[in-house]
Amino acid sequence: MSNTLRIHSFPLSGHGHRVELFASLAGIAHEVITVDLAKGEQQGEAFLALNPVGQVPVIEDGDTVISDSNAILVYLARKYAPAYLPSDPVAEAEVQKFLTLAAGEVAFGPAAARLINVFNAPLDAEFCKTIAARVLGKLEAHLAGRDFLVGTAPTIADVAIYSYVAHAPEGDISLEPYPNVRRLLSNIEGLKGFKPMPVTPVGLSAAA
């Protein structure tokens, strides 16, 4: 198997994007294999052999296969870019808190709201907006006087929350009330190796 990291992803997947973004930021040699979710390739025999759950992203690193975007971020940071995952127990615990936030309120708020507009997901838009307001408020308060979520340098915490928060307007979630959040997004976008996720012209992004 190739020594180059292989990332199985989809261009409009925020979960996939956070892995692609981190590999790019960390300077990890990689190739992206597009899994066409619209055509159901994630349910094909070859892909299910990698991830029986049938979801992107999945990485192949030599003989190692890992799914779940946050688990992948931890693995890649530990192996290739330890500066992105602090070894100090307190700082590491802080990073883990934001990984949980990314998998919880970010996923059920801005990410889910975006799913409604981009993929016609049958979800409750008002509920998603309520959760989005809650989590963005938490991030806004936490980021007062901070450039990044944990410590003074970027970590996988920032990568984990970036994609869906940056694309919240696609789910009709405005970021205007959250200047600290917008500053964090700008700081991440200014990092060497930053890789954007394609913008879908729906929701508030349609008028941008």
C-alpha positions as a Python dict, from the first residue, in 0.01 Angstrom:
ca = {
    (1, 'M'): (0, 0, 0),
    (2, 'S'): (122, 353, -73),
    (3, 'N'): (302, 543, 203),
    (4, 'T'): (104, 854, 111),
    (5, 'L'): (-191, 919, 338),
    (6, 'R'): (-517, 850, 152),
    (7, 'I'): (-822, 1053, 257),
    (8, 'H'): (-1158, 926, 137),
    (9, 'S'): (-1381, 1232, 140),
    (10, 'F'): (-1650, 1433, -39),
    (11, 'P'): (-1607, 1801, -135),
    (12, 'L'): (-1919, 1925, 47),
    (13, 'S'): (-1868, 1718, 364),
    (14, 'G'): (-1761, 1933, 656),
    (15, 'H'): (-1644, 1620, 838),
    (16, 'G'): (-1429, 1531, 539),
    (17, 'H'): (-1307, 1887, 502),
    (18, 'R'): (-1174, 1908, 856),
    (19, 'V'): (-947, 1611, 784),
    (20, 'E'): (-833, 1751, 449),
    (21, 'L'): (-777, 2090, 612),
    (22, 'F'): (-565, 1945, 890),
    (23, 'A'): (-353, 1735, 655),
    (24, 'S'): (-289, 2049, 452),
    (25, 'L'): (-213, 2269, 753),
    (26, 'A'): (18, 2008, 903),
    (27, 'G'): (200, 1952, 573),
    (28, 'I'): (117, 1582, 565),
    (29, 'A'): (165, 1433, 219),
    (30, 'H'): (-173, 1301, 114),
    (31, 'E'): (-412, 1230, -169),
    (32, 'V'): (-787, 1280, -159),
    (33, 'I'): (-1009, 1008, -299),
    (34, 'T'): (-1355, 1148, -372),
    (35, 'V'): (-1645, 932, -261),
    (36, 'D'): (-1951, 1043, -459),
    (37, 'L'): (-2218, 1049, -190),
    (38, 'A'): (-2482, 1162, -441),
    (39, 'K'): (-2428, 841, -635),
    (40, 'G'): (-2423, 627, -321),
    (41, 'E'): (-2060, 522, -351),
    (42, 'Q'): (-2040, 520, 29),
    (43, 'Q'): (-2267, 216, 25),
    (44, 'G'): (-2054, 29, -227),
    (45, 'E'): (-1874, -290, -130),
    (46, 'A'): (-1528, -139, -162),
    (47, 'F'): (-1602, 156, 63),
    (48, 'L'): (-1795, -47, 320),
    (49, 'A'): (-1488, -267, 353),
    (50, 'L'): (-1309, 43, 481),
    (51, 'N'): (-1595, 180, 691),
    (52, 'P'): (-1894, -48, 752),
    (53, 'V'): (-2092, 257, 868),
    (54, 'G'): (-2075, 396, 515),
    (55, 'Q'): (-1965, 748, 605),
    (56, 'V'): (-1681, 978, 505),
    (57, 'P'): (-1412, 1056, 597),
    (58, 'V'): (-1192, 750, 617),
    (59, 'I'): (-813, 750, 602),
    (60, 'E'): (-570, 484, 496),
    (61, 'D'): (-224, 536, 642),
    (62, 'G'): (-25, 240, 524),
    (63, 'D'): (-211, -59, 668),
    (64, 'T'): (-395, 156, 923),
    (65, 'V'): (-757, 245, 847),
    (66, 'I'): (-939, 498, 1065),
    (67, 'S'): (-1286, 652, 1037),
    (68, 'D'): (-1459, 931, 1233),
    (69, 'S'): (-1322, 1277, 1165),
    (70, 'N'): (-1230, 1368, 1521),
    (71, 'A'): (-1060, 1033, 1581),
    (72, 'I'): (-865, 1093, 1260),
    (73, 'L'): (-758, 1439, 1379),
    (74, 'V'): (-624, 1295, 1705),
    (75, 'Y'): (-440, 1018, 1521),
    (76, 'L'): (-282, 1250, 1265),
    (77, 'A'): (-179, 1503, 1529),
    (78, 'R'): (-23, 1237, 1749),
    (79, 'K'): (167, 1080, 1462),
    (80, 'Y'): (257, 1371, 1236),
    (81, 'A'): (190, 1709, 1400),
    (82, 'P'): (212, 1691, 1781),
    (83, 'A'): (210, 2070, 1814),
    (84, 'Y'): (-161, 2058, 1725),
    (85, 'L'): (-244, 1839, 2027),
    (86, 'P'): (-86, 1969, 2349),
    (87, 'S'): (85, 1716, 2575),
    (88, 'D'): (-4, 1917, 2886),
    (89, 'P'): (-296, 1731, 3049),
    (90, 'V'): (-502, 2044, 3114),
    (91, 'A'): (-457, 2183, 2763),
    (92, 'E'): (-527, 1842, 2610),
    (93, 'A'): (-847, 1818, 2813),
    (94, 'E'): (-950, 2158, 2676),
    (95, 'V'): (-891, 2035, 2320),
    (96, 'Q'): (-1102, 1726, 2389),
    (97, 'K'): (-1386, 1946, 2516),
    (98, 'F'): (-1399, 2123, 2182),
    (99, 'L'): (-1386, 1796, 1990),
    (100, 'T'): (-1694, 1696, 2189),
    (101, 'L'): (-1855, 2032, 2108),
    (102, 'A'): (-1783, 1974, 1738),
    (103, 'A'): (-1947, 1632, 1754),
    (104, 'G'): (-2239, 1763, 1959),
    (105, 'E'): (-2380, 2114, 1939),
    (106, 'V'): (-2189, 2214, 1625),
    (107, 'A'): (-2313, 1900, 1450),
    (108, 'F'): (-2674, 1945, 1566),
    (109, 'G'): (-2674, 2322, 1517),
    (110, 'P'): (-2494, 2490, 1225),
    (111, 'A'): (-2401, 2163, 1055),
    (112, 'A'): (-2756, 2029, 1065),
    (113, 'A'): (-2903, 2363, 951),
    (114, 'R'): (-2669, 2349, 651),
    (115, 'L'): (-2779, 1993, 573),
    (116, 'I'): (-3136, 2118, 530),
    (117, 'N'): (-3041, 2370, 260),
    (118, 'V'): (-2757, 2184, 88),
    (119, 'F'): (-2889, 1827, 95),
    (120, 'N'): (-3262, 1875, 165),
    (121, 'A'): (-3229, 1689, 495),
    (122, 'P'): (-3567, 1639, 670),
    (123, 'L'): (-3468, 1820, 990),
    (124, 'D'): (-3629, 2087, 1210),
    (125, 'A'): (-3474, 2416, 1094),
    (126, 'E'): (-3585, 2615, 1398),
    (127, 'F'): (-3441, 2358, 1637),
    (128, 'C'): (-3112, 2364, 1447),
    (129, 'K'): (-3102, 2744, 1463),
    (130, 'T'): (-3166, 2736, 1838),
    (131, 'I'): (-2876, 2498, 1892),
    (132, 'A'): (-2659, 2703, 1657),
    (133, 'A'): (-2726, 3023, 1852),
    (134, 'R'): (-2638, 2844, 2175),
    (135, 'V'): (-2307, 2703, 2054),
    (136, 'L'): (-2201, 3018, 1871),
    (137, 'G'): (-2274, 3214, 2187),
    (138, 'K'): (-2052, 2979, 2385),
    (139, 'L'): (-1770, 3013, 2134),
    (140, 'E'): (-1808, 3390, 2121),
    (141, 'A'): (-1774, 3421, 2498),
    (142, 'H'): (-1483, 3178, 2517),
    (143, 'L'): (-1291, 3357, 2241),
    (144, 'A'): (-1294, 3698, 2411),
    (145, 'G'): (-927, 3800, 2417),
    (146, 'R'): (-817, 3478, 2244),
    (147, 'D'): (-680, 3415, 1896),
    (148, 'F'): (-743, 3040, 1909),
    (149, 'L'): (-961, 2808, 2115),
    (150, 'V'): (-686, 2654, 2332),
    (151, 'G'): (-365, 2830, 2424),
    (152, 'T'): (-197, 3076, 2190),
    (153, 'A'): (-151, 2855, 1883),
    (154, 'P'): (-384, 2655, 1659),
    (155, 'T'): (-479, 2304, 1765),
    (156, 'I'): (-707, 2035, 1629),
    (157, 'A'): (-982, 2201, 1835),
    (158, 'D'): (-983, 2491, 1590),
    (159, 'V'): (-977, 2255, 1293),
    (160, 'A'): (-1266, 2051, 1432),
    (161, 'I'): (-1502, 2345, 1465),
    (162, 'Y'): (-1393, 2542, 1157),
    (163, 'S'): (-1573, 2383, 862),
    (164, 'Y'): (-1931, 2385, 983),
    (165, 'V'): (-1903, 2715, 1170),
    (166, 'A'): (-1748, 2889, 869),
    (167, 'H'): (-2027, 2753, 647),
    (168, 'A'): (-2308, 2826, 893),
    (169, 'P'): (-2453, 3095, 660),
    (170, 'E'): (-2541, 2816, 414),
    (171, 'G'): (-2788, 2703, 680),
    (172, 'D'): (-2929, 3055, 726),
    (173, 'I'): (-2717, 3107, 1038),
    (174, 'S'): (-2565, 3456, 1041),
    (175, 'L'): (-2217, 3501, 1189),
    (176, 'E'): (-2254, 3879, 1208),
    (177, 'P'): (-2344, 3880, 1580),
    (178, 'Y'): (-2024, 3691, 1663),
    (179, 'P'): (-1712, 3903, 1595),
    (180, 'N'): (-1484, 3684, 1807),
    (181, 'V'): (-1594, 3376, 1615),
    (182, 'R'): (-1536, 3552, 1285),
    (183, 'R'): (-1191, 3655, 1404),
    (184, 'L'): (-1108, 3293, 1485),
    (185, 'L'): (-1221, 3184, 1139),
    (186, 'S'): (-1004, 3455, 985),
    (187, 'N'): (-706, 3345, 1193),
    (188, 'I'): (-747, 2987, 1073),
    (189, 'E'): (-785, 3102, 712),
    (190, 'G'): (-460, 3294, 747),
    (191, 'L'): (-256, 2987, 840),
    (192, 'K'): (-6, 2848, 593),
    (193, 'G'): (-158, 2554, 410),
    (194, 'F'): (-520, 2659, 468),
    (195, 'K'): (-758, 2477, 236),
    (196, 'P'): (-1112, 2613, 191),
    (197, 'M'): (-1426, 2406, 153),
    (198, 'P'): (-1637, 2491, -153),
    (199, 'V'): (-1918, 2734, -78),
    (200, 'T'): (-2268, 2622, -172),
    (201, 'P'): (-2481, 2925, -277),
    (202, 'V'): (-2778, 2850, -51),
    (203, 'G'): (-2922, 3022, 255),
    (204, 'L'): (-2743, 3344, 348),
    (205, 'S'): (-2454, 3242, 123),
    (206, 'A'): (-2678, 3270, -182),
    (207, 'A'): (-2684, 3647, -148),
    (208, 'A'): (-2317, 3684, -55),
}
